[in-house]
Amino acid sequence: MPSPSPILTSHPGAVPTPEGDPSPGVAWHYGDPLGEQRAATRRAAIVDRSDRAVIELSGDERLTWLHTISTQHLTGLADRRSAENLSLDGNGRIEDHFVLTDIDGTTWVDTESSRGESLADFLTKMVFWAKVTPAARPDMAVLTLLGPDVLSGPIAEAIGLAADATVYQAGDLPELRHDDEPLGFWRVMPSLGDRGTTPVVDLVVPESDVRAWWKLIVDAGAAPAGMWTYEALRVAAMRPRLHLDTDERTIPHEVDWIGGPDEGGAVHLDKGCYRGQETVARVANLGRPPRRLVLLHLDGSSAYRPTTGDDVNAGGRKIGRLGTVVDHFENGLIALALVKRNVPVDTELVVGAPDSPDDAATARIDPDLYTPDDQVQPGRAAVDRLRGRG
């Protein structure tokens, strides 16, 4: 478990994340959680995500090696570019989700705090004869900037953000101290918020500089915001999080983690062999995933507040699993859920125990973020043509 962040221990009004939260040691909010969300969507906010585990990969073969053991296509990844990536088990189920950035001859990886040690161990065991050295970097931390004002103006100038920066582009941060070499970088990430309208920029910086960067960015106009804000905007954008919105059976297609570095995905469908590829290819070409990710609007007036892992029921039968649950400043109580692929969008849902009104709440699927699953997979279409059905 990471040590409490220096922002949590020093910032007035900081309230830590709840016990058992997957982001330990950082602030849940600073006294006005819904106001912090408004600031993030309308102006700018900064979120302390220093619970993230950071791993450094050095060596000339770092990208070609990582390409062979993970789901993303990395052999052509340019300098100062980022990508999302997965590690799967032999059956194609998701074990790890991580973000990587290649900059100045080093690849930086960050992931959930609970998976940092195991991911570092896995990478180390997979080195064999490759010219690459994985190293855990607990001295590095992640800060996240949210809002329309982070891409231009004083905040962008403070971090040295390129005027034409695009999603997954990265760059060196300006020096904080003239007697040291620059250390740390910015990267532009996919937008969050309702319909993905809130820009996101991450900073990966030395832990010793977290307070200095925090003060610099707040002085430039960003409002302090807690993980509550980040989670609310993440859920509204239907961006899943490992072990909250996935379980031990989840495959990439179920949570829409398909796509290359320029598509916001973590699984490239046009690359060589990696562990779990057979399942990915079979679903992509011949079948459909058994479940799909949906955004639920929950009955906030119910006496029962649903929690992650609750059953999602329809007609008295379990049809899915509830993921992240969070209060959104405009949409009320919302959640992500994995439900059976063929559940109609207008199905009446009950979350919790369907036979006990005191332990259940009603829910509905957001129709605007629901895509009908009627596309014929390319492999299936080819088979149908061969059999005279296409």
C-alpha positions as semicolon CSV with decimal commas, in nm:
position;residue;x (nm);y (nm);z (nm)
1;M;0,000;0,000;0,000
2;P;0,148;0,338;-0,102
3;S;0,229;0,598;0,161
4;P;-0,016;0,888;0,197
5;S;0,044;1,151;-0,068
6;P;0,208;1,478;0,043
7;I;-0,098;1,657;-0,099
8;L;-0,334;1,454;0,120
9;T;-0,131;1,524;0,432
10;S;-0,079;1,896;0,368
11;H;-0,374;2,036;0,173
12;P;-0,648;2,204;0,382
13;G;-0,979;2,018;0,378
14;A;-0,842;1,704;0,214
15;V;-1,060;1,399;0,285
16;P;-0,894;1,062;0,212
17;T;-1,048;0,801;-0,014
18;P;-1,276;0,559;0,173
19;E;-1,130;0,249;0,338
20;G;-1,085;-0,026;0,081
21;D;-1,088;0,218;-0,212
22;P;-0,862;0,112;-0,502
23;S;-0,685;0,452;-0,484
24;P;-0,541;0,453;-0,131
25;G;-0,344;0,739;0,015
26;V;-0,487;1,024;-0,194
27;A;-0,776;1,269;-0,150
28;W;-1,134;1,169;-0,222
29;H;-1,235;1,536;-0,218
30;Y;-1,140;1,871;-0,064
31;G;-1,472;1,965;0,092
32;D;-1,690;2,035;-0,215
33;P;-1,700;1,720;-0,431
34;L;-1,977;1,830;-0,666
35;G;-1,827;2,176;-0,702
36;E;-1,494;2,014;-0,784
37;Q;-1,666;1,822;-1,066
38;R;-1,816;2,144;-1,204
39;A;-1,473;2,308;-1,204
40;A;-1,323;2,012;-1,389
41;T;-1,584;2,022;-1,666
42;R;-1,612;2,400;-1,705
43;R;-1,267;2,538;-1,624
44;A;-0,976;2,331;-1,493
45;A;-0,896;2,102;-1,200
46;I;-0,599;1,901;-1,079
47;V;-0,636;1,553;-0,927
48;D;-0,374;1,376;-0,719
49;R;-0,334;1,022;-0,857
50;S;0,000;0,950;-0,695
51;D;-0,129;0,612;-0,581
52;R;-0,052;0,487;-0,934
53;A;0,240;0,243;-0,955
54;V;0,512;0,352;-1,198
55;I;0,760;0,120;-1,372
56;E;1,057;0,221;-1,587
57;L;1,168;0,016;-1,888
58;S;1,515;0,091;-2,022
59;G;1,712;-0,078;-2,298
60;D;1,724;-0,075;-2,678
61;E;1,472;-0,360;-2,719
62;R;1,211;-0,234;-2,472
63;L;0,936;-0,170;-2,728
64;T;0,990;-0,473;-2,952
65;W;1,006;-0,691;-2,639
66;L;0,690;-0,541;-2,486
67;H;0,516;-0,583;-2,822
68;T;0,563;-0,961;-2,801
69;I;0,417;-1,008;-2,452
70;S;0,121;-0,766;-2,454
71;T;-0,182;-0,675;-2,664
72;Q;-0,077;-0,341;-2,813
73;H;0,116;-0,282;-3,136
74;L;0,436;-0,109;-3,022
75;T;0,711;-0,176;-3,275
76;G;0,632;0,147;-3,456
77;L;0,549;0,363;-3,156
78;A;0,719;0,699;-3,206
79;D;0,913;0,893;-2,947
80;R;0,692;1,107;-2,724
81;R;0,385;0,892;-2,781
82;S;0,167;0,701;-2,535
83;A;-0,059;0,398;-2,561
84;E;-0,282;0,182;-2,345
85;N;-0,201;-0,186;-2,312
86;L;-0,318;-0,513;-2,157
87;S;-0,167;-0,833;-2,029
88;L;-0,398;-1,132;-2,074
89;D;-0,396;-1,483;-1,935
90;G;-0,390;-1,788;-2,160
91;N;-0,769;-1,776;-2,202
92;G;-0,772;-1,413;-2,310
93;R;-0,898;-1,276;-1,979
94;I;-0,764;-0,943;-1,860
95;E;-0,494;-0,954;-1,593
96;D;-0,345;-0,605;-1,621
97;H;-0,428;-0,272;-1,782
98;F;-0,157;-0,009;-1,801
99;V;-0,061;0,315;-1,976
100;L;0,283;0,350;-2,132
101;T;0,476;0,648;-2,264
102;D;0,799;0,627;-2,463
103;I;1,010;0,939;-2,426
104;D;1,381;1,013;-2,458
105;G;1,481;0,646;-2,485
106;T;1,281;0,523;-2,185
107;T;0,937;0,364;-2,163
108;W;0,735;0,463;-1,857
109;V;0,450;0,234;-1,747
110;D;0,188;0,318;-1,484
111;T;-0,090;0,101;-1,351
112;E;-0,319;0,042;-1,052
113;S;-0,141;0,052;-0,716
114;S;-0,268;-0,297;-0,636
115;R;-0,108;-0,437;-0,954
116;G;0,223;-0,252;-0,956
117;E;0,431;-0,516;-0,781
118;S;0,283;-0,811;-0,970
119;L;0,316;-0,635;-1,307
120;A;0,679;-0,546;-1,235
121;D;0,745;-0,909;-1,137
122;F;0,579;-1,038;-1,455
123;L;0,779;-0,802;-1,676
124;T;1,104;-0,898;-1,503
125;K;1,034;-1,271;-1,548
126;M;0,963;-1,222;-1,918
127;V;1,292;-1,047;-2,001
128;F;1,493;-1,364;-2,083
129;W;1,763;-1,246;-2,328
130;A;1,602;-0,920;-2,438
131;K;1,793;-0,595;-2,395
132;V;1,551;-0,440;-2,149
133;T;1,554;-0,369;-1,777
134;P;1,225;-0,322;-1,587
135;A;1,249;-0,128;-1,259
136;A;0,978;-0,022;-1,017
137;R;0,986;0,354;-0,960
138;P;0,803;0,436;-0,636
139;D;0,974;0,776;-0,648
140;M;0,754;0,882;-0,945
141;A;0,392;1,002;-0,920
142;V;0,097;1,084;-1,147
143;L;-0,105;1,406;-1,138
144;T;-0,404;1,455;-1,369
145;L;-0,534;1,783;-1,510
146;L;-0,897;1,801;-1,623
147;G;-1,099;2,063;-1,805
148;P;-1,115;2,287;-2,113
149;D;-0,863;2,534;-1,971
150;V;-0,577;2,281;-1,946
151;L;-0,503;2,278;-2,320
152;S;-0,423;2,648;-2,355
153;G;-0,353;2,956;-2,148
154;P;-0,159;2,978;-1,819
155;I;-0,188;2,608;-1,726
156;A;-0,062;2,486;-2,064
157;E;0,221;2,739;-2,046
158;A;0,316;2,624;-1,695
159;I;0,364;2,262;-1,805
160;G;0,508;2,337;-2,150
161;L;0,217;2,173;-2,333
162;A;0,255;2,193;-2,710
163;A;-0,009;2,410;-2,874
164;D;-0,094;2,138;-3,126
165;A;-0,077;1,844;-2,882
166;T;-0,304;1,552;-2,968
167;V;-0,430;1,253;-2,770
168;Y;-0,147;1,022;-2,657
169;Q;0,119;1,280;-2,744
170;A;0,380;1,345;-2,473
171;G;0,650;1,598;-2,399
172;D;0,913;1,700;-2,146
173;L;0,807;1,918;-1,855
174;P;0,995;2,245;-1,797
175;E;1,268;2,249;-1,536
176;L;1,159;2,329;-1,184
177;R;1,514;2,390;-1,068
178;H;1,784;2,523;-1,297
179;D;2,056;2,314;-1,136
180;D;1,884;1,984;-1,224
181;E;1,810;1,811;-1,552
182;P;1,440;1,812;-1,647
183;L;1,265;1,505;-1,511
184;G;0,903;1,426;-1,576
185;F;0,667;1,460;-1,870
186;W;0,315;1,554;-1,973
187;R;0,090;1,338;-2,189
188;V;-0,254;1,403;-2,337
189;M;-0,507;1,130;-2,260
190;P;-0,856;1,055;-2,402
191;S;-1,122;1,296;-2,279
192;L;-1,353;1,207;-1,991
193;G;-1,685;1,349;-1,874
194;D;-2,032;1,335;-2,026
195;R;-1,992;1,212;-2,387
196;G;-1,615;1,255;-2,353
197;T;-1,606;1,636;-2,354
198;T;-1,354;1,703;-2,074
199;P;-0,987;1,718;-2,185
200;V;-0,731;1,524;-1,980
201;V;-0,357;1,577;-1,939
202;D;-0,143;1,359;-1,711
203;L;0,184;1,465;-1,551
204;V;0,434;1,199;-1,444
205;V;0,677;1,367;-1,205
206;P;0,922;1,285;-0,926
207;E;0,739;1,239;-0,596
208;S;0,971;1,500;-0,445
209;D;0,829;1,756;-0,692
210;V;0,458;1,678;-0,643
211;R;0,394;1,970;-0,409
212;A;0,581;2,213;-0,634
213;W;0,388;2,109;-0,945
214;W;0,060;2,112;-0,752
215;K;0,119;2,470;-0,634
216;L;0,234;2,585;-0,978
217;I;-0,078;2,449;-1,148
218;V;-0,320;2,571;-0,881
219;D;-0,159;2,917;-0,901
220;A;-0,215;2,902;-1,279
221;G;-0,590;2,859;-1,224
222;A;-0,671;2,492;-1,161
223;A;-0,902;2,396;-0,874
224;P;-0,796;2,110;-0,643
225;A;-1,023;1,810;-0,701
226;G;-1,030;1,464;-0,548
227;M;-1,059;1,115;-0,692
228;W;-1,437;1,146;-0,662
229;T;-1,421;1,396;-0,950
230;Y;-1,196;1,176;-1,163
231;E;-1,414;0,869;-1,107
232;A;-1,739;1,053;-1,182
233;L;-1,604;1,185;-1,513
234;R;-1,451;0,848;-1,599
235;V;-1,780;0,667;-1,547
236;A;-1,974;0,929;-1,745
237;A;-1,736;0,869;-2,036
238;M;-1,772;0,490;-2,003
239;R;-1,399;0,439;-1,944
240;P;-1,364;0,112;-1,748
241;R;-1,118;0,057;-1,463
242;L;-0,940;-0,269;-1,386
243;H;-1,095;-0,479;-1,105
244;L;-1,381;-0,233;-1,059
245;D;-1,547;-0,268;-1,398
246;T;-1,380;-0,599;-1,481
247;D;-1,383;-0,934;-1,305
248;E;-1,187;-1,257;-1,337
249;R;-1,382;-1,351;-1,655
250;T;-1,360;-1,024;-1,847
251;I;-1,220;-1,029;-2,199
252;P;-1,118;-0,710;-2,386
253;H;-1,415;-0,698;-2,623
254;E;-1,659;-0,682;-2,331
255;V;-1,522;-0,349;-2,209
256;D;-1,439;-0,202;-2,552
257;W;-1,063;-0,200;-2,501
258;I;-1,013;-0,285;-2,870
259;G;-0,803;-0,055;-3,088
260;G;-0,456;0,072;-3,158
261;P;-0,269;0,365;-3,001
262;D;-0,453;0,616;-3,221
263;E;-0,797;0,471;-3,147
264;G;-0,804;0,490;-2,768
265;G;-0,787;0,112;-2,738
266;A;-0,549;-0,129;-2,569
267;V;-0,570;-0,431;-2,804
268;H;-0,446;-0,407;-3,162
269;L;-0,613;-0,659;-3,391
270;D;-0,333;-0,665;-3,648
271;K;-0,022;-0,796;-3,474
272;G;0,163;-1,118;-3,401
273;C;0,121;-1,379;-3,131
274;Y;0,081;-1,294;-2,764
275;R;-0,072;-1,475;-2,469
276;G;-0,452;-1,481;-2,501
277;Q;-0,454;-1,377;-2,868
278;E;-0,658;-1,678;-2,978
279;T;-0,960;-1,565;-2,776
280;V;-0,928;-1,207;-2,901
281;A;-0,906;-1,318;-3,265
282;R;-1,194;-1,563;-3,234
283;V;-1,430;-1,302;-3,089
284;A;-1,318;-1,037;-3,338
285;N;-1,367;-1,259;-3,642
286;L;-1,633;-1,517;-3,562
287;G;-1,829;-1,440;-3,249
288;R;-1,941;-1,175;-3,005
289;P;-1,845;-1,122;-2,642
290;P;-2,086;-1,274;-2,389
291;R;-2,125;-0,941;-2,204
292;R;-2,111;-0,570;-2,279
293;L;-2,029;-0,256;-2,081
294;V;-2,320;-0,018;-2,022
295;L;-2,381;0,303;-1,829
296;L;-2,658;0,273;-1,570
297;H;-2,866;0,546;-1,410
298;L;-2,955;0,428;-1,058
299;D;-3,247;0,529;-0,840
300;G;-3,078;0,768;-0,600
301;S;-3,390;0,793;-0,384
302;S;-3,378;0,424;-0,292
303;A;-3,292;0,332;0,066
304;Y;-3,035;0,091;-0,073
305;R;-2,716;0,226;-0,227
306;P;-2,569;-0,028;-0,471
307;T;-2,201;-0,117;-0,452
308;T;-1,941;-0,260;-0,688
309;G;-1,994;-0,632;-0,739
310;D;-2,370;-0,628;-0,686
311;D;-2,582;-0,843;-0,914
312;V;-2,772;-0,675;-1,197
313;N;-3,107;-0,848;-1,242
314;A;-3,387;-0,849;-1,499
315;G;-3,712;-1,036;-1,452
316;G;-3,582;-1,187;-1,129
317;R;-3,273;-1,335;-1,296
318;K;-2,910;-1,225;-1,279
319;I;-2,794;-1,076;-1,607
320;G;-2,482;-0,889;-1,505
321;R;-2,241;-0,737;-1,257
322;L;-2,223;-0,381;-1,124
323;G;-1,893;-0,194;-1,155
324;T;-1,800;0,155;-1,037
325;V;-2,080;0,344;-0,857
326;V;-2,045;0,720;-0,813
327;D;-2,248;1,038;-0,760
328;H;-2,224;1,270;-1,061
329;F;-2,292;1,642;-1,021
330;E;-2,540;1,649;-1,314
331;N;-2,649;1,289;-1,372
332;G;-2,700;1,181;-1,012
333;L;-2,609;0,826;-0,910
334;I;-2,452;0,645;-1,206
335;A;-2,256;0,325;-1,254
336;L;-2,086;0,106;-1,508
337;A;-2,202;-0,252;-1,543
338;L;-2,124;-0,564;-1,741
339;V;-2,449;-0,718;-1,864
340;K;-2,542;-0,996;-2,104
341;R;-2,481;-0,887;-2,459
342;N;-2,839;-0,929;-2,581
343;V;-3,014;-0,737;-2,299
344;P;-3,242;-0,476;-2,467
345;V;-3,170;-0,113;-2,382
346;D;-3,518;-0,057;-2,235
347;T;-3,505;-0,354;-1,995
348;E;-3,622;-0,281;-1,640
349;L;-3,327;-0,360;-1,414
350;V;-3,290;-0,420;-1,041
351;V;-2,949;-0,394;-0,875
352;G;-2,887;-0,589;-0,555
353;A;-3,126;-0,851;-0,419
354;P;-3,439;-0,862;-0,640
355;D;-3,646;-1,040;-0,375
356;S;-3,565;-0,788;-0,101
357;P;-3,676;-0,427;-0,164
358;D;-3,460;-0,307;0,126
359;D;-3,149;-0,447;-0,046
360;A;-3,214;-0,341;-0,405
361;A;-3,250;-0,037;-0,629
362;T;-3,395;0,009;-0,976
363;A;-3,175;0,106;-1,270
364;R;-3,195;0,184;-1,640
365;I;-2,943;0,168;-1,922
366;D;-2,842;0,501;-2,077
367;P;-2,987;0,473;-2,431
368;D;-2,761;0,741;-2,580
369;L;-2,448;0,541;-2,498
370;Y;-2,591;0,204;-2,603
371;T;-2,492;0,067;-2,945
372;P;-2,708;-0,213;-3,089
373;D;-2,505;-0,530;-3,128
374;D;-2,614;-0,615;-3,482
375;Q;-2,287;-0,600;-3,674
376;V;-2,186;-0,923;-3,850
377;Q;-1,825;-1,013;-3,773
378;P;-1,599;-1,039;-4,083
379;G;-1,510;-1,402;-4,024
380;R;-1,873;-1,497;-3,972
381;A;-1,973;-1,312;-4,291
382;A;-1,711;-1,505;-4,487
383;V;-1,838;-1,836;-4,350
384;D;-2,195;-1,742;-4,439
385;R;-2,091;-1,657;-4,795
386;L;-1,918;-1,992;-4,834
387;R;-2,233;-2,164;-4,716
388;G;-2,451;-1,962;-4,951
389;R;-2,614;-1,755;-4,680
390;G;-2,449;-1,421;-4,753
